């Protein structure tokens, strides 16, 4: 298990480790937090969540439980073919986001009336705020450079090991499209948020990354 020690050493020796870890942890927490709103308003999520929510509902198990089980399977492939993509953020993402979303959905079921998530304009306001906040939180998580989720590592593996001559962006689009198709096969309906994330996530990650490099990481010792 020397590779585990190498990964630990790689991250803990980074002079920005503590700051990056805190940013990653905040990103993961708020991704789960705002995801709970997106799931409840039923106007769409990112492709991975869309598939996982659909399958978990079909299997009648917690979203977090299904997401963890799927990530464990995908993690095997990552360990075999892309260990360089593994970090603290990998584990935090695969274990925590789903259960954080489940927890807050339970909290909202006890504290917020159902009509807030089902009737307009409340539904639209919550959707817009949660979507923007989720994308920003995801940008913090990704720009912390603490490893990627197993889901995000799979298209990297496909690009590096199987389809080397095809631009990565097309591989990622095809992968996300396949995931959407699986969700639709299990009875899911693609909503507007899923489409918006395709166009908004990339530019937001880039913008937030630039801000963090200028105003956050430069202060780390």
C-alpha positions, -999 to 999 in steps of 0.1 A, spaced: 0 0 0 29 23 -6 8 43 -31 -15 54 -2 15 67 17 26 85 -14 -8 102 -19 -8 113 18 27 127 15 19 145 -17 -10 164 -2 3 170 34 36 184 21 18 209 0 24 243 17 -12 252 9 -26 219 23 -46 233 53 -62 261 33 -70 238 4 -84 212 27 -107 237 44 -119 251 10 -125 215 -3 -144 206 29 -166 238 26 -172 230 -11 -183 195 -4 -206 205 25 -223 233 5 -226 211 -26 -246 186 -4 -265 215 13 -277 232 -19 -282 199 -37 -309 191 -11 -328 222 -24 -323 213 -61 -335 177 -55 -366 190 -37 -377 215 -63 -373 188 -90 -361 212 -118 -330 192 -125 -294 186 -112 -260 177 -126 -260 145 -147 -245 123 -120 -270 134 -94 -298 131 -119 -289 94 -125 -283 86 -88 -314 102 -75 -335 84 -102 -320 50 -94 -321 54 -56 -358 63 -58 -364 33 -81 -346 10 -56 -362 27 -26 -329 35 -8 -313 66 4 -297 88 -23 -265 89 -2 -263 51 1 -267 45 -36 -242 72 -45 -217 58 -21 -221 22 -34 -217 34 -70 -186 54 -61 -170 24 -43 -173 5 -76 -159 33 -97 -132 38 -71 -118 4 -80 -112 15 -115 -96 47 -103 -72 28 -80 -63 5 -109 -58 31 -136 -57 67 -122 -43 68 -87 -29 103 -94 -65 115 -94 -71 104 -58 -69 128 -29 -88 138 3 -115 154 -19 -121 121 -36 -131 104 -4 -151 135 9 -171 137 -23 -179 100 -26 -189 96 11 -203 129 22 -223 148 -5 -251 123 -8 -257 119 29 -255 157 35 -282 162 9 -303 134 25 -299 149 59 -310 184 49 -339 170 28 -350 154 61 -346 187 79 -366 206 52 -394 180 55 -397 189 91 -394 226 89 -404 239 54 -439 236 40 -442 214 9 -457 242 -12 -424 261 -10 -408 235 -32 -438 229 -55 -455 262 -61 -443 292 -80 -427 317 -75 -412 301 -44 -400 271 -64 -383 293 -90 -366 315 -64 -352 285 -45 -341 269 -77 -322 299 -90 -304 306 -57 -296 269 -51 -283 264 -86 -260 293 -86 -248 284 -50 -242 248 -59 -221 257 -90 -200 281 -69 -196 254 -42 -186 228 -68 -160 254 -82 -145 257 -47 -142 219 -44 -127 214 -78 -103 244 -76 -89 232 -42 -70 206 -62 -75 179 -35 -84 150 -59 -115 144 -80 -146 123 -74 -145 88 -89 -172 99 -114 -150 127 -127 -120 104 -129 -137 79 -152 -137 101 -184 -101 109 -176 -92 72 -176 -112 67 -208 -93 96 -224 -58 85 -212 -62 47 -217 -87 41 -245 -95 71 -267 -63 91 -267 -69 108 -300 -103 122 -291 -104 156 -274 -113 152 -237 -142 176 -238 -160 153 -263 -153 123 -241 -167 141 -211 -198 151 -230 -203 116 -242 -198 103 -207 -223 127 -192 -247 120 -220 -245 83 -213 -252 89 -176 -283 110 -186 -295 82 -208 -292 57 -179 -312 80 -157 -339 83 -184 -340 46 -188 -347 43 -151 -376 68 -154 -359 101 -148 -369 133 -166 -342 157 -177 -350 192 -165 -337 227 -171 -310 227 -144 -292 198 -160 -289 217 -192 -278 249 -175 -251 231 -156 -236 219 -189 -230 256 -199 -224 272 -165 -202 248 -146 -171 251 -167 -169 289 -169 -178 293 -132 -150 268 -122 -125 289 -143 -137 322 -128 -137 310 -92 -103 293 -97 -88 326 -109 -102 345 -79 -89 318 -55 -54 319 -70 -53 357 -68 -69 363 -34 -67 331 -13 -39 307 -21 -13 336 -25 -16 342 12 -9 306 22 26 300 36 
